[in-house]
Amino acid sequence: MRVGDAEMTDQPFAVLPLPRYLTDRGNRRPIAGFIGYELLTRFAVRLDYDVGTLTLRPERDFCYKGAMLANPDIGVTQIAHRLGVSPATLYRYIPAARSANMPGG
């Protein structure tokens, strides 16, 4: 399976029609589908809400280099809360965040 430059092999996928109650967003474009755990755990994922993009990079190419959000006043705890995960989950995948001087972390 290939999404842009990201590629996965030897991974079973399910392709199912989605009911309208899951895809309908009123006046906005409908949801086209869901990306699952198997894909997201194999890549470093960057979400840019302002632009509306999701970028997948192989984990081996990822290196944490700074603030997790454009606003440096938002710490690891607040980011984890927004994502619905524990701070420990972020530290697991971004070890440098533990030593970074991030308020609220």
Secondary structure in CASP SS format (residue, H / E / C, confidence):
PFRMAT SS
TARGET T0000
AUTHOR 0000-0000-0000
METHOD secondary structure of the structure
MODEL  1
M C 1.00
R E 1.00
V E 1.00
G C 1.00
D C 1.00
A E 1.00
E E 1.00
M C 1.00
T C 1.00
D C 1.00
Q C 1.00
P C 1.00
F C 1.00
A C 1.00
V C 1.00
L C 1.00
P C 1.00
L C 1.00
P C 1.00
R H 1.00
Y H 1.00
L H 1.00
T H 1.00
D C 1.00
R E 1.00
G C 1.00
N C 1.00
R E 1.00
R C 1.00
P C 1.00
I C 1.00
A C 1.00
G C 1.00
F C 1.00
I C 1.00
G C 1.00
Y H 1.00
E H 1.00
L H 1.00
L H 1.00
T C 1.00
R C 1.00
F E 1.00
A E 1.00
V E 1.00
R E 1.00
L E 1.00
D E 1.00
Y C 1.00
D C 1.00
V C 1.00
G C 1.00
T E 1.00
L E 1.00
T E 1.00
L E 1.00
R E 1.00
P E 1.00
E H 1.00
R H 1.00
D H 1.00
F C 1.00
C C 1.00
Y C 1.00
K C 1.00
G C 1.00
A C 1.00
M C 1.00
L C 1.00
A C 1.00
N C 1.00
P C 1.00
D C 1.00
I C 1.00
G C 1.00
V H 1.00
T H 1.00
Q H 1.00
I H 1.00
A H 1.00
H H 1.00
R H 1.00
L H 1.00
G C 1.00
V C 1.00
S C 1.00
P H 1.00
A H 1.00
T H 1.00
L H 1.00
Y H 1.00
R H 1.00
Y H 1.00
I C 1.00
P C 1.00
A H 1.00
A H 1.00
R H 1.00
S H 1.00
A C 1.00
N C 1.00
M C 1.00
P C 1.00
G C 1.00
G C 1.00
END
